[in-house]
Amino acid sequence: MTTIALVGAGAVGTRAARQLVDTPGIKRLLIADRSRAQARDLADRVGGEAVSLSADGLVGANAVALTIPSSAAARLAEKIISTGVPVATATDDETGTAALFALNGLAKKNSTQIFVGCALLPGLGDVLARHGANALARADEVQAARVGAAGPTCAASVRRSRREPAREWSNGEWQTSHRSGAQLVWFPEPIGEQVCEQVSLGVENLRRAVPEATFVLSRAGEAPPRRSSFSFRGRRETGDLWAGVRIEVLGWQGSARASIVYGAVEHPAAAAATVLAIATARLAGLLPAVKLEQTKPGAWSLGEAIDPTSFLAELAERGVRVAVFEGVAGSR
């Protein structure tokens, strides 16, 4: 019997719980939150079991999904992987991901894995970057953009990143970017063009996913405006916010410069929850069709740990699809 523990009953956690209970092979879902009442409410709605928010309360889990703020996620992840249980986190801010990657040695010592940043960007964006790099003879540049946020914590992270100095990976080292101002970035409909600014969010995960790239940068925009009711993907929408990710991988096909661009649009919490649920289930030994590129213990970005093609196929089965942009190689 496979048991999954989910920590965090907010917007992402609620949707991740629904994804997990519908995943074949998961027989028991433990749910914890700093609000015990909120954990009980979510457990009652999805058929889970509310437990205490502590490492002891998660005993018996085959894998743990964390959707809590980054500082708390790093502390709890440290306790969990010390027991040899794998962890997937939806952390997306630079400080939080750095603290989680710093658990690499502990994960190795306890023969387990931690997947860091299993959300939109980082997360899906890393997988798309690796997918694009695989399609080129040689990839050397990754440019990413995201818009939208999966909840208040995520929105605060994006706002903070847009105020702080942005870092980029350039010629094998970290550099503080000299921002050239806001830039219009085109996402798939219904988002369309959005104003984005350079940030550090997601750069480390992208760099890990495409280690051959000599230049990596990321941009982020505020949430798209609320839209009135309209039809999308055959269903009637009622004004919810959207989230989008756009990944451009540049490199070479023979002697020609080439560019591959992917984009995805979904409700923010739903997209992050779906990515997190797939990653967690795979860590628990389920979803064998989703192939692992990395089976060694340690802390990994999703793009370096998961086979992109099989992951994207599972994502599509769950309703999150990726668009391919047609065009020519871009530039910085």
N, C-alpha and C positions, 0 to 999 in steps of 0.2 A: 504494500500500500504506500503510494507516494504522498508525502505531506509537504505542503508549501506554507511558509510563513510570510505574511505581508505586514510590513510595519508602515503605518501611515494610512489614515482613512479619509484623506482629503480628496480633491478633484481627481488626481491621477490614481490614487489608491483605490477609490471607488470603482473606477473603470477597469483597473488592473484586476481587481477581485472578480469582476464579471468575466473577464477574459480567462482567468485562471480556472474558475469553476467549470468553464466550458471546454477546457483542454483535456483531451483523452489521457487517462492515466492518473490524473490528480484526484485522489479520493478524500483528501482532508485539507482544508484551508484554515490556518490559524491567522487571526487578525488582531493586531495590536495598534494602539494609538495612545498619545498622552491623555486624550479624553476617553476614558473607559466606556462612557455612554455612547460616544461616536463609534467606537469599535464594536460594541454590542449591536448598535443599530445596523451597521453595515453587515455584520455577521448574520443577523436575522434576515436581512434582505436577500443575501446571496447563498445562504445555507452554510456559512462558515462557523467558526468557533472563536469567540473573543478570548484573548489571553492577556496577561500582564505585559507591559512594555519593559522587558528586561531580557537578558540573554537566557535566564532560567525559564522564562515563559515561552521561549521559542524552542525548547528542547524537543527533539523528535522530528524536527523539520529536515527534509532532504536538501532544501535550498531556501534562501531567504531573499525577499525583494524589499528594498528600502525606498520609500518615497518621502522621506523626512528631510528637513533642512540639512545642509552639508556638514555643519559642525557636529550635529548629533549623529549623522550618518556615519562619519568617520569613527567616532567613538564606539558606536554600537557594532559597526563592521569589524573593528579590531577584536571585540569580545567574541563575536560569532565565528570568525575564521580561526580564532585560537582553539576552537573546539573541532575544527576540521570541516565545518559546514560551508559550502560555497555561497557567495552573496552577489546579487545584481543590484545596482543602484541607479536611480534616476537623477543623480546629482549633475548639475550643469554649470555651476560657477567655477571659475579658475582656481580659487583657493580650496574649494571642496574637492575637486578632482585631484589636485596635487596631494592633498592629505590622504586620499584613498589610494593613489598610485604609490605613495610612500609605504603602504602596507604590503608591498610586493614581497619583501623578505619574509615577513610573518606568514604570508600565504604559502610560500615555498616550504617554509619550515613545517607547516601543518598539512602539507600535501593537498592543498585546496586551491580554488580559484576565486577571484573577484572580478566581475565585469563592471567597469567604471563608466558611468555616463550613458545609461541605456534609456535615452529619451529621443528627442528630435535632432538637435544638434547641441552637444554631442549625442551620438547614438545612431539614428538612421543616416545622418550625414556621413559618419565615418564609413558605414557599410557602402553607401553610394560612391564615396571617393575611392574605395578599394575596387569596387566593381568597375568604375571608369578606368582606373589604372590598369586593371587586368585586360581591358580591351585595347590598350595601346601597346605598341612595341616597347616604348620607354616613356614613362610619365615623369615630369619634372616640376609640375606646378599644380597647386590646388587652391581654388578660391571658393569660399563657402559663404552663404548668407542665410539668415533665418529671420522670420518675423512672427510675432505672436508669442504668447506665454501660456503655460498649462495651469497656472494658478498664481496666487499672490506672491509666494516665495519666488517662483520662476520670474514673474514680472519684475520684482524688485531686483533680481539678479541681472536682468537685461538692462534696466535703468542704470544700475550701478556701473555696469561694464561700459556703458556709453559715456559715462562721466570720467572714468579712469583712463590712464594712458594705455594705449593698445599695443600688444606685442605681436610680432609676426616672426615666422621662421624663415630666415634668409641666408643662403649660402652656408648652411650647416651650423648656424648659431642663432640665438634669440636676439632680436633687435626691437627697440622701441620705435614704433611707427611714427613718421611725421605725417599725421593725418592730412589728407587733401580735401577734407570737407565731406558733406553728405553726398551720396551717390544713389541714383535711381537703379533699382534692381528689379528685374522682371521675374515674377513667380507665375506658376500656372493659374488659370482662372479657377475660382472667382476672385482671387486676390489681385492679380495683375501687378502693375508697377508699384513699388514702395520705396520710400526714402530710407536708406540704411547708412550706418556709420561703422567705421572699422572698430572692432573690439577684439579682446583676447579669448572670448568664449569659444570653446571647441577646437582651438588651434592645436593644443597638445594631443588631443585624441586623433585629429586628422593627420598630424605628423607621424604618430605611431602607426596609423592605418596605412599610410603611404610613405614608408621610410625613405624611398628613393627620391622623393620630391625635395628639391632644393629651395622651394619657396611655397609657403603656406600662409594664407591670411583668412580672416573671418569678418563678416559684417553682420550687424543686427539692426532691425527696425522695431519700432513700437508696434503694438497690436493693430491690425487693420481695423478700420471703422466698422461699427455694427451695420449690418445690412438689413433692409426690410425683407419680408418673405419672398423667396424666389426658389426656383427649381434647380436642383443639382444632383447628379447621379441618380435620377429617377425618383427622388423624394423631395418633398416640400420642406424647405428650411424656414426657420422662424427668427432669424436675426442673431444667431450665436456668432461669436468671434471665430476667425479662422487662424490657423497657423500654417506656415509654409517653410520649406527648406529648398535651397537651390545650391547645387554642387557643380562646379566646373573643374574638370581635370584636363590639363594641357600637357602635350608631349609630342611624340614623334611616331609616325607610321612610315617606315622607310626613311626617305629623305624629306618628307613633307611634314610640316607642322600641323598638328591635329588637335581638336578640342571636342570633348564629350561633356554634355550638360544634362543633368537630371534635375527634376523638380518634383515635389510632392506637396499636396495640400490636404489638410484634414482638420477636424476640431482639435485644438491643442492638447487637451487632457486625454482625448481618445487616442491620438497618435502616440504620445509618450507612453501611455498605459499598454498599448499593443506591443510596442517594442520591448518594454520591460517584461511583460508576461512571457513573450517568446524566449527572451534571454534566460529568465528564471527557470522556465520549464526545461530548457535545454541543459542548464546546469544540474538539474535534478535527474538527468538521464532520460528525459522524455523527448518527444518530437525527433525521432532518429533521422527523419528526412532532412532536417536542418543540420548540415554538416559542420563540424568544428575544424577550424584551421589550426587552432592552438589547444592542445590537450595537456600541456605541461602546467604544473602549479604556478601561480603568480597572479599579479594584477594586470589586466589587459583592457585595452579599449575594445569596443564591440567590433570595429572594423578589422582589427588584427586577430580576433578570436573566432569569428564566424565566417563561413563561406557565404559570399554575397548572394550568389544566384539562388541557393536553397533558402536563405533567409528571406529574400524578397518574394519568393514564391509563397512562403508561409504567410508573410505580411499581406500579400494580395488576397489570399484565401480569407483573411480576417477583415478585408475591406479597405486596406490602406494601399493605394496603388501609386506607382511612380510614373511620371511622364518624361519622355526624352525630347529635348529641344533640338531642333534642326538648325544648323548654322555653320559658321566658320570659326577658326581659332581666334580667341580674343587676346587681350593683353592687359597689363596692369594699368 
